[in-house]
């Protein structure tokens, strides 16, 4: 009995066990060995039941979603099937109106009812992960109790009186090691909650759930976009009563609209069902896999753990490590090791020095880059639906808004504070094309149903308080003339409380003597009314910095938001979301600039990372620039109906340093004002009109400036910086200390 109980106890290193000690006769008076730990069937049954319950709830939610999509598709198909043949204009117009009403109703039903029901039923993509984690924690806790009971019973066994010398030494060694914390029990080797998060069962479920929920998340903006495009295509069929379209054209247009609306629902049904199948198989086999896992946990067999009986091996490894550290390595051997390491390092250095340098990558010059008009003409070969996704302009709803969660939280908090009676005003700051209008549009679309909303745009330069008074008198539709700011403020405070969106804050000042009085007037207006109105004013980045430097304008805004994206991950999310919604597959090729191979090797993920790294470097986080370079790098294969993206490469902007001083200063003033007319340029630089127009036109010919036609009668042609080149222009001017 003694030998059976102590056979697993290792002997003291250096003290061999005798043959007599190993063959002690059994002692009938000794207590029996404790029962080894086993899996608790009751706990396992609870885990099985919880898994079955979650699987049933998830399957029900997915089934309801698929049934809703199928129902909407059938109803739309029935409505489209009623199209008349060779309809007269009035009948065609009436039919299109009915279809548009049906599309609007179906879109509202899917987005406002089906979507919340599904999200409430599934409780997000992490619900399954939390469930499996909870099941594993139950099994781990049960195994820990079993192992602790088993260890306590084993520890209670006394040392037999007839135990040999080696057995006594091993027993004392084990007790000493346990007292000093050198020996872990099986219960202590079981995984913690943090370690269970990396369990294979959890990681596999996370991957399967991410695929399904990402596709469902893409479904809602896809439905909104496809339905809106279908409505617009139908509206084109009856755009004019005088223009009579043939029956073939009318039927073809209705058929294309049906493919857009019904096609997106049918594709979603198929893809969601395919993604749900492996997830359902996972839950179906989870009970069996949990049983295997529970048995391993109950036996103390967890990856990375060591059973408590392996004390001898553990001490042996520790002893060998200490012995080698203190005795095996002499000074001479240590010197020889350093010499060998130095020789290897020197050899590697020689290899690097004699190695031929890699060919330097050719930089793209400005002449290699097509203009925005040329890129748009090139994209006309793309499918119309795909092209529309990347030429939408400012967004109107949150469906396509990506990487703006923090900004929207600030807006929601700001609105709550203002409703509570606090004085609030917000400045939205960013370069042109960075998403300022999209952000305020998305917020305004949700606020519009809750209160009064007024939108204004400063579309011309304001230089005096009178200009500010006239702007808001017209914006608020005040009929009587107003002479002073106090009269304007008194009139505004009689209006209902609400939110005021003002775009174009960069037009508040001109860099001339007395050119900033409009800034002071607007700030005075904000201070007097920002408890009554929630003010949201957009500013371009460089003009805001100049206004803040000259007038400390940030003091008059309680909150500020920057819209320039900070990293390539956000740019990646924005572009790939729209690409997924288009429904066309995308691959990233290894060909440079769409012309020739650059010899890049590696898998698709590495090519994708390189693509977005170069695109972010070129765009600097500006969305307009990112869309421009994205369309430039895309290619479409009509045969396979798929897209491929080639690397953008590096662009050479060194020519900006070669511009003469007046041209660089002109660029700086265009940036600092958000745009200039020739007359404003003349006032700033005190030059004749022809010289100023020549400088502006030359920069426009290089593509650095965009020309805006006059707005209204008597308006001036304006020049603004091309958003595509915002980042390199700003960096160059800052390095040359022209912008600061």
C-alpha positions in Angstrom: 0.0 0.0 0.0 2.8 2.4 0.9 4.6 1.8 -2.4 1.3 2.3 -4.3 0.6 5.6 -2.6 4.2 6.9 -2.8 5.2 5.5 -6.2 4.2 8.8 -7.9 6.2 10.9 -5.3 9.6 11.6 -6.9 12.7 11.1 -4.9 15.1 13.8 -3.8 17.6 14.7 -6.5 20.8 13.0 -5.9 19.4 10.4 -3.4 18.4 7.2 -5.3 15.5 5.1 -4.0 16.5 1.6 -2.8 14.9 -1.5 -4.2 13.6 -2.3 -0.7 11.9 1.0 -0.5 10.1 0.5 -3.8 8.8 -2.9 -2.7 7.4 -2.2 0.8 4.6 -4.7 1.6 1.1 -3.3 1.7 -0.3 -2.1 5.0 -3.9 -3.3 5.6 -4.4 -0.6 8.3 -3.7 2.3 5.9 -6.6 4.3 4.7 -7.9 3.8 1.1 -6.9 6.2 -1.7 -9.4 9.0 -2.5 -11.6 8.8 -5.6 -10.1 10.6 -8.6 -12.0 13.6 -9.9 -14.6 13.1 -12.6 -16.8 15.4 -14.7 -19.9 16.5 -12.9 -22.8 15.2 -15.1 -25.2 17.7 -13.5 -23.1 20.7 -14.5 -22.6 19.2 -18.0 -26.3 18.8 -18.4 -26.9 22.4 -17.5 -24.3 23.5 -20.0 -26.0 21.3 -22.7 -29.4 22.8 -21.9 -28.0 26.4 -22.1 -26.3 25.7 -25.4 -29.5 24.2 -26.9 -31.5 27.2 -25.7 -29.2 29.7 -27.2 -29.0 27.8 -30.5 -32.8 27.7 -30.7 -33.1 31.4 -30.0 -30.4 32.2 -32.6 -32.0 29.9 -35.2 -35.4 31.6 -34.6 -33.9 35.1 -35.1 -32.2 34.1 -38.3 -35.3 32.3 -39.6 -37.5 35.3 -38.9 -35.0 37.6 -40.7 -34.9 35.3 -43.8 -38.7 35.1 -43.8 -39.0 38.9 -43.6 -36.5 39.3 -46.5 -38.4 36.7 -48.6 -41.8 38.3 -47.7 -40.5 41.8 -48.8 -39.1 40.3 -52.0 -42.3 38.6 -52.9 -44.4 41.6 -52.3 -42.1 43.8 -54.4 -42.1 41.2 -57.2 -45.9 41.2 -57.2 -46.0 45.0 -57.4 -43.5 45.0 -60.3 -45.3 42.2 -62.1 -48.4 44.5 -62.5 -46.6 46.8 -64.9 -48.8 47.6 -67.9 -47.7 47.1 -71.5 -47.3 50.1 -73.7 -48.8 52.5 -71.1 -49.8 56.0 -71.9 -47.9 58.7 -70.0 -50.5 59.2 -67.3 -50.9 55.5 -66.6 -47.1 55.0 -66.6 -46.8 57.9 -64.1 -49.4 56.5 -61.8 -47.8 53.0 -61.9 -44.3 54.5 -61.1 -45.9 56.4 -58.2 -47.4 53.2 -56.8 -44.0 51.4 -57.1 -42.2 54.2 -55.4 -44.7 54.2 -52.5 -44.3 50.4 -52.2 -40.5 50.7 -52.2 -40.6 53.4 -49.5 -43.0 51.3 -47.4 -40.9 48.1 -47.7 -37.7 50.0 -46.9 -39.3 51.6 -43.8 -40.6 48.2 -42.6 -37.3 46.5 -43.0 -35.2 49.2 -41.4 -37.6 50.4 -38.7 -39.2 47.1 -37.7 -37.3 44.0 -38.9 -33.9 45.4 -38.1 -34.6 46.3 -34.4 -36.4 43.0 -33.9 -33.4 41.1 -35.2 -30.9 43.1 -33.2 -33.0 42.7 -30.0 -33.3 38.9 -30.6 -29.6 38.3 -31.3 -28.3 40.8 -28.7 -25.3 41.6 -30.9 -22.4 39.6 -32.3 -20.9 39.0 -28.8 -23.9 37.3 -27.3 -22.8 33.8 -28.5 -19.3 34.4 -27.3 -20.5 35.4 -23.9 -22.7 32.3 -23.7 -19.8 29.9 -24.6 -17.5 31.7 -22.1 -20.1 31.2 -19.4 -20.4 27.5 -20.2 -16.7 27.0 -20.1 -16.5 28.9 -16.8 -19.2 26.6 -15.3 -17.1 23.5 -16.3 -13.9 25.1 -15.0 -15.5 25.9 -11.7 -16.9 22.4 -11.3 -13.5 20.9 -12.2 -11.7 23.2 -9.7 -14.0 22.0 -6.9 -13.4 18.4 -7.8 -9.6 18.8 -8.0 -9.5 20.7 -4.7 -11.5 18.0 -3.0 -9.2 15.3 -4.4 -6.1 17.2 -3.4 -7.4 17.8 0.1 -8.1 14.1 0.5 -4.7 13.1 -0.7 -3.0 15.6 1.5 -4.8 14.2 4.5 -3.2 10.8 4.0 -0.6 10.2 6.7 2.9 8.8 6.0 2.8 5.1 6.7 4.9 4.0 9.7 6.8 1.5 7.6 7.7 3.9 4.9 11.3 3.7 3.6 13.9 6.4 3.8 13.4 7.6 0.2 9.6 7.7 0.6 10.0 9.8 3.8 12.4 12.2 2.1 10.1 12.6 -0.9 7.1 13.2 1.4 9.0 15.9 3.3 10.2 17.5 0.1 6.7 17.6 -1.3 5.3 19.2 1.8 8.2 21.8 1.9 7.7 22.6 -1.8 4.0 23.1 -1.3 4.5 25.3 1.8 7.0 27.6 -0.2 4.7 27.9 -3.2 6.9 25.8 -5.5 4.3 23.3 -6.2 1.0 24.1 -7.9 -2.0 21.9 -7.5 -4.1 20.9 -10.5 -6.8 23.3 -9.4 -4.3 26.2 -9.6 -3.3 25.1 -13.1 -6.9 25.4 -14.5 -7.5 28.4 -16.9 -8.6 31.7 -15.6 -11.5 33.7 -17.1 -9.0 35.8 -19.2 -7.4 32.6 -20.5 -10.7 31.1 -21.5 -11.3 34.0 -23.9 -8.6 32.4 -26.1 -10.0 28.9 -25.9 -10.4 27.3 -29.3 -14.2 27.0 -28.8 -14.5 30.7 -28.2 -12.2 31.8 -31.0 -13.9 29.5 -33.5 -17.3 30.9 -32.5 -16.0 34.5 -32.7 -14.9 34.0 -36.3 -18.1 32.4 -37.4 -20.3 35.0 -35.7 -18.2 37.9 -37.1 -18.8 36.7 -40.6 -22.5 36.4 -40.2 -23.1 39.6 -38.2 -20.8 41.6 -40.5 -23.0 40.5 -43.5 -26.2 41.4 -41.6 -24.7 44.8 -40.6 -23.9 45.5 -44.3 -27.5 44.4 -45.3 -29.2 47.5 -43.9 -27.2 50.2 -45.7 -27.3 48.0 -48.8 -31.2 47.9 -48.7 -31.4 51.6 -48.2 -29.0 52.4 -51.0 -30.5 49.9 -53.5 -34.0 50.9 -52.8 -33.2 54.6 -53.2 -31.4 54.0 -56.5 -34.5 52.0 -57.7 -36.8 54.9 -56.8 -34.5 57.3 -58.7 -34.4 55.0 -61.8 -38.2 54.8 -61.7 -38.5 58.6 -61.4 -36.4 59.0 -64.6 -39.0 57.1 -66.6 -41.6 59.8 -66.1 -39.3 62.8 -65.6 -41.2 64.8 -68.3 -44.7 64.4 -69.6 -43.7 65.8 -72.9 -40.9 63.2 -73.4 -42.6 60.0 -74.4 -40.6 56.9 -73.9 -41.2 53.7 -75.9 -42.8 50.7 -74.2 -39.5 48.9 -74.6 -37.6 51.6 -72.7 -40.3 51.8 -70.0 -40.3 48.0 -69.5 -36.6 47.9 -69.4 -36.3 50.6 -66.8 -38.9 49.0 -64.6 -37.1 45.6 -64.9 -33.8 47.2 -63.9 -35.4 48.8 -60.9 -36.9 45.4 -60.0 -33.5 43.8 -60.2 -32.0 46.4 -57.9 -34.7 46.1 -55.2 -35.5 42.4 -55.3 -31.9 41.4 -56.2 -30.4 42.8 -53.0 -33.0 40.9 -50.9 -32.4 37.7 -52.8 -28.6 37.9 -52.5 -28.9 38.7 -48.8 -31.1 35.7 -48.2 -28.6 33.4 -49.9 -25.5 34.8 -48.2 -27.0 34.9 -44.7 -28.3 31.3 -45.1 -24.8 30.1 -46.2 -23.1 31.9 -43.4 -25.5 30.7 -40.8 -25.1 27.0 -41.7 -21.6 26.5 -40.2 -22.6 28.5 -37.2 -25.6 26.3 -36.6 -23.4 23.2 -37.1 -21.1 24.6 -34.4 -23.9 24.9 -31.9 -25.2 21.4 -32.8 -21.8 19.8 -32.0 -21.1 22.0 -29.0 -22.5 19.6 -26.4 -20.1 16.8 -27.4 -17.1 19.1 -27.5 -18.0 20.6 -24.1 -18.0 17.0 -22.7 -14.5 16.3 -24.0 -13.3 19.7 -22.6 -15.0 19.1 -19.3 -13.3 15.7 -18.9 -9.9 17.2 -19.6 -10.5 20.0 -17.1 -11.7 17.5 -14.4 -8.5 15.5 -14.9 -6.3 18.6 -14.6 -5.2 18.3 -18.2 -5.2 21.8 -19.6 -2.9 23.0 -22.2 0.1 24.7 -20.6 -0.5 23.2 -17.1 1.6 20.6 -15.3 0.1 18.0 -13.0 1.1 18.3 -9.3 2.7 14.8 -9.4 5.5 16.1 -11.7 7.3 17.8 -8.9 10.5 15.8 -9.5 10.7 16.8 -13.2 10.0 20.5 -12.3 12.8 20.5 -9.7 15.1 18.7 -12.0 14.6 21.3 -14.7 15.1 24.1 -12.2 18.3 22.4 -10.8 19.8 22.0 -14.3 19.1 25.6 -15.2 20.8 26.8 -12.0 23.7 24.4 -12.3 24.4 25.5 -15.9 24.1 29.2 -14.9 26.5 29.0 -11.9 28.9 26.2 -12.8 28.9 25.1 -16.5 29.9 28.5 -18.1 33.4 29.5 -17.3 35.0 32.8 -18.0 36.9 31.3 -21.0 33.7 29.8 -22.4 31.8 33.0 -21.9 34.6 34.8 -23.8 34.4 32.3 -26.6 30.6 32.8 -26.8 31.0 36.5 -27.2 33.7 36.0 -29.8 31.4 33.7 -31.8 28.5 36.2 -31.5 30.7 39.0 -32.7 32.0 37.0 -35.6 28.4 36.2 -36.7 27.3 39.8 -36.4 30.4 40.9 -38.5 29.6 38.3 -41.1 26.0 39.5 -41.4 27.2 43.1 -41.7 29.6 42.1 -44.6 26.7 40.3 -46.3 24.5 43.4 -46.1 27.3 45.7 -47.3 28.1 43.5 -50.3 24.5 42.9 -51.2 23.1 44.8 -54.2 20.7 47.5 -53.3 17.1 47.0 -54.3 16.0 49.1 -57.2 14.5 52.3 -56.1 10.8 52.6 -56.6 9.9 55.1 -59.3 7.8 58.0 -58.0 4.7 59.2 -59.8 4.9 62.8 -60.9 1.9 65.2 -61.1 1.6 64.7 -64.8 1.1 60.9 -64.3 -2.1 61.6 -62.3 -5.3 62.2 -64.1 -7.6 65.0 -63.1 -10.8 64.4 -61.2 -12.9 64.7 -64.4 -10.7 62.1 -66.1 -11.0 59.7 -63.2 -14.8 60.1 -63.3 -14.9 59.5 -67.0 -12.8 56.4 -66.5 -15.2 55.1 -63.8 -18.0 55.3 -66.4 -16.9 51.8 -67.5 -17.8 50.5 -64.0 -21.3 49.2 -63.2 -23.6 52.2 -62.5 -24.5 51.0 -59.0 -20.9 50.7 -58.0 -20.0 54.1 -59.4 -22.8 55.8 -57.5 -21.5 54.4 -54.2 -18.3 56.3 -54.5 -19.8 59.5 -55.9 -22.6 60.0 -53.4 -21.4 63.3 -52.1 -22.3 64.3 -48.5 -24.2 61.6 -46.6 -27.7 62.2 -45.3 -28.1 59.2 -42.9 -25.8 57.1 -40.6 -25.9 54.0 -42.8 -22.6 54.8 -44.6 -21.1 56.7 -41.7 -18.0 54.8 -40.5 -15.5 55.6 -37.8 -17.5 58.4 -36.4 -18.8 56.8 -33.2 -16.9 59.2 -30.9 -18.0 62.3 -32.8 -21.7 61.2 -32.7 -21.4 60.6 -29.0 -20.1 64.1 -28.6 -23.1 65.4 -30.6 -25.6 63.4 -28.6 -24.1 64.6 -25.3 -24.1 68.1 -26.6 -27.8 67.9 -27.5 -28.6 66.5 -24.1 -26.8 69.3 -22.4 -28.5 71.9 -24.5 -31.9 70.4 -23.7 -31.1 70.7 -20.0 -30.7 74.5 -20.5 -26.9 74.7 -20.8 -25.2 77.1 -23.2 -23.9 75.0 -26.1 -22.2 75.6 -29.4 -20.1 73.3 -31.6 -17.4 73.9 -34.2 -16.9 71.1 -36.8 -13.4 71.5 -38.2 -11.8 69.7 -41.1 -10.4 70.2 -44.6 -12.7 70.3 -47.5 -13.8 66.7 -48.3 -13.2 65.4 -44.8 -16.8 64.7 -44.0 -18.0 67.8 -42.1 -21.3 68.0 -44.0 -21.9 64.3 -43.8 -21.5 64.3 -40.0 -23.8 67.2 -39.4 -26.3 65.8 -41.9 -26.5 62.5 -40.1 -27.0 64.2 -36.8 -29.6 66.6 -38.2 -31.5 63.8 -39.9 -32.2 62.3 -36.4 -32.7 65.6 -34.7 -35.1 67.0 -37.3 -38.0 64.9 -36.0 -37.4 66.3 -32.5 -37.4 70.0 -33.0 -36.9 73.1 -35.2 -33.9 72.9 -37.5 -32.5 75.7 -39.7 -29.7 75.4 -42.2 -27.7 78.3 -43.5 -24.6 78.5 -45.7 -22.1 81.4 -45.8 -21.5 81.3 -49.6 -19.8 84.6 -49.8 -17.2 86.6 -47.8 -18.6 88.4 -44.8 -16.5 91.4 -43.6 -18.8 93.5 -41.5 -21.6 93.2 -38.8 -24.1 94.4 -41.4 -23.2 91.3 -43.6 -23.9 89.0 -40.6 -27.2 90.7 -39.8 -28.4 90.4 -43.4 -27.4 86.7 -43.6 -29.4 85.7 -40.6 -32.3 88.1 -41.4 -32.8 86.2 -44.7 -32.0 82.8 -43.1 -34.7 83.3 -40.4 -37.1 84.9 -42.9 -37.4 88.1 -41.0 -39.3 90.6 -43.0 -38.6 93.8 -41.3 -35.2 95.6 -41.7 -32.7 95.3 -38.8 -30.1 97.9 -38.1 -28.1 96.4 -35.2 -27.0 93.1 -33.8 -29.1 93.7 -30.7 -32.3 94.0 -32.8 -31.4 90.7 -34.6 -30.8 89.0 -31.2 -34.1 90.3 -29.9 -35.9 89.0 -32.9 -34.2 85.5 -32.8 -35.1 85.0 -29.1 -38.8 85.3 -30.0 -38.5 82.3 -32.4 -39.0 78.7 -31.2 -36.0 77.0 -29.7 -34.0 74.8 -32.1 -30.8 73.9 -33.8 -29.0 76.1 -36.3 -26.5 74.6 -38.8 -24.2 77.1 -40.4 -21.8 75.9 -43.1 -18.9 77.9 -44.6 -17.4 79.4 -41.4 -14.2 80.0 -43.4 -15.9 82.9 -45.2 -16.1 85.0 -42.0 -12.9 87.0 -42.5 -10.4 88.5 -45.1 -6.8 89.1 -44.3 -7.0 92.9 -44.7 -7.3 95.8 -42.3 -10.8 95.5 -40.7 -11.5 92.3 -42.4 -12.4 90.4 -39.2 -15.4 92.4 -37.9 -17.8 89.7 -39.1 -16.0 87.2 -36.9 -16.6 89.4 -33.8 -20.3 89.9 -34.8 -20.9 86.2 -35.1 -19.2 85.4 -31.8 -21.4 88.1 -30.1 -24.5 86.5 -31.7 -23.5 83.0 -30.4 -22.9 84.2 -26.9 -26.3 85.9 -26.7 -28.3 83.1 -28.1 -26.6 79.7 -27.5 -29.0 78.8 -24.7 -31.9 79.4 -27.0 -30.3 77.8 -30.1 -27.9 74.9 -30.5 -25.3 76.3 -32.9 -23.3 74.0 -35.2 -20.8 75.8 -37.4 -18.5 74.1 -39.9 -15.0 75.5 -40.5 -12.2 74.4 -42.9 -9.1 73.4 -40.9 -6.5 76.0 -41.9 -9.0 79.0 -41.8 -10.1 77.8 -38.3 -6.5 77.8 -37.1 -5.9 81.3 -38.5 -9.2 82.6 -36.9 -8.2 81.1 -33.6 -4.7 82.6 -33.8 -6.1 86.1 -34.6 -9.4 86.2 -32.7 -9.2 83.2 -30.2 -12.5 82.0 -31.7 -12.3 78.7 -29.9 -13.4 80.5 -26.7 -16.9 81.0 -28.1 -17.5 77.3 -28.9 -18.1 74.9 -26.0 -17.3 71.8 -28.1 -15.1 71.2 -31.1 -14.9 68.1 -33.4 -12.2 67.4 -36.0 -13.3 65.3 -39.0 -10.0 64.4 -40.5 -9.6 60.6 -40.2 -6.6 59.7 -38.0 -5.5 56.3 -39.5 -5.6 54.0 -42.4 -7.9 51.6 -40.6 -10.8 54.2 -40.8 -10.1 54.8 -44.5 -10.1 51.0 -45.1 -13.5 50.7 -43.3 -15.1 53.5 -45.3 -14.0 52.1 -48.7 -14.5 48.4 -48.1 -18.0 48.9 -46.7 -19.2 50.6 -49.9 -17.4 47.9 -51.9 -19.2 45.1 -50.0 -22.5 46.8 -50.5 -22.0 47.0 -54.2 -22.0 43.2 -54.2 -18.9 42.9 -56.6 -15.9 40.9 -55.4 -12.6 42.7 -55.0 -9.0 41.5 -55.1 -5.7 43.3 -54.6 -3.2 42.7 -57.3 0.6 43.1 -57.2 0.9 45.3 -60.2 2.1 48.8 -59.6 0.1 51.8 -60.9 -2.0 49.5 -63.0 0.6 49.2 -65.7 3.4 46.8 -64.9 4.3 44.3 -62.1 6.4 45.7 -59.3 7.7 42.3 -58.2 5.8 42.3 -54.9 5.3 38.9 -53.5 3.1 37.8 -50.6 -0.5 36.9 -49.9 -3.5 39.0 -50.6 -3.6 40.4 -47.1 -0.1 41.9 -47.4 -1.1 43.4 -50.8 -4.2 44.9 -49.2 -2.2 46.3 -46.3 0.2 47.9 -48.8 -2.6 49.4 -50.8 -4.2 51.1 -47.9 -0.9 52.2 -46.5 0.0 54.0 -49.7 -3.5 55.4 -50.1 -3.6 56.9 -46.6 -0.1 58.4 -47.1 -1.4 60.1 -50.3 -4.8 61.2 -49.0 -3.8 62.1 -45.4 -7.1 61.0 -44.1 -9.2 63.2 -46.5 -12.2 61.3 -47.8 -12.5 63.1 -51.1 -8.8 62.4 -51.8 -9.3 58.7 -50.7 -12.2 58.3 -53.1 -10.2 59.9 -55.9 -7.3 57.5 -55.5 -9.6 54.6 -54.9 -11.3 55.0 -58.3 -8.0 55.7 -59.9 -6.6 52.3 -58.8 -9.7 50.2 -59.5 -10.1 48.1 -62.5 -13.2 46.2 -63.6 -13.4 42.9 -65.4 -16.7 42.7 -67.2 -16.3 39.0 -67.9 -15.9 37.9 -64.3 -17.9 40.9 -62.9 -15.2 41.6 -60.4 -12.9 44.4 -59.4 -9.2 44.5 -58.8 -7.1 47.2 -57.1 -3.5 47.8 -57.9 -1.1 49.7 -55.6 -1.1 53.4 -55.9 2.7 53.8 -55.4 4.5 56.8 -54.1 3.8 60.3 -55.6 6.5 62.9 -56.1 5.3 66.3 -54.8 8.7 67.9 -54.8 7.6 70.2 -57.6 5.7 72.2 -54.9 9.1 73.4 -53.6 9.9 74.7 -57.1 7.0 77.1 -57.2 8.1 80.7 -56.9 7.5 82.6 -53.8 4.3 84.5 -54.9 2.7 81.2 -56.0 3.5 79.5 -52.7 2.1 82.5 -50.8 -1.0 82.4 -53.0 -1.5 78.8 -52.1 -1.1 79.7 -48.4 -3.8 82.4 -48.6 -6.2 80.2 -50.5 -5.8 77.6 -47.8 -6.0 80.2 -45.0 -9.3 81.7 -46.4 -10.8 78.4 -47.6 -10.9 79.9 -51.1 -10.3 83.3 -52.8 -11.7 85.3 -55.7 -9.4 87.3 -57.9 -10.6 90.6 -56.3 -9.9 89.2 -52.8 -6.4 88.2 -53.9 -5.8 91.7 -55.3 -6.8 93.2 -51.9 -4.5 90.9 -49.9 -1.4 91.2 -52.1 -1.9 94.7 -53.4 -1.3 93.7 -56.9 -3.1 94.5 -60.2 -6.0 92.3 -61.2 -4.2 90.7 -64.1 -1.3 89.6 -62.0 -3.6 88.1 -59.4 -5.7 86.2 -61.9 -2.6 84.9 -63.7 -1.2 83.4 -60.4 -4.5 81.8 -59.6 -5.1 80.4 -63.1 -1.6 79.0 -63.3 -2.1 77.1 -60.0 -5.5 75.9 -61.4 -3.7 74.7 -64.6 -1.5 72.5 -62.4 -4.6 71.0 -60.8 -3.8 72.4 -57.4 -6.8 74.8 -57.4 -10.4 74.1 -58.5 -12.4 76.9 -60.2 -15.9 77.5 -58.9 -18.3 79.4 -61.2 -20.1 82.5 -59.9 -23.1 82.1 -57.6 -25.9 84.3 -58.6 -25.9 87.5 -60.4 -22.8 89.6 -59.8 -20.9 86.8 -58.2 -17.2 86.2 -58.6 -15.3 83.2 -59.8 -13.6 81.6 -56.8 -10.6 79.4 -56.5 -10.2 76.7 -53.8 -7.6 74.1 -53.1 -8.1 70.7 -54.7 -8.9 68.3 -51.8 -6.8 65.6 -53.5 -3.6 67.6 -52.9 -4.5 69.0 -49.5 -2.0 66.9 -47.5 1.1 67.4 -49.6 0.4 71.2 -50.0 -0.1 71.7 -46.3 3.0 69.7 -45.4 5.2 71.5 -47.9 4.1 75.0 -46.8 4.5 74.1 -43.1 8.1 72.8 -43.7 8.9 76.0 -45.5 7.4 78.0 -42.6 4.8 79.6 -44.8 1.9 78.0 -42.9 2.2 78.0 -39.1 
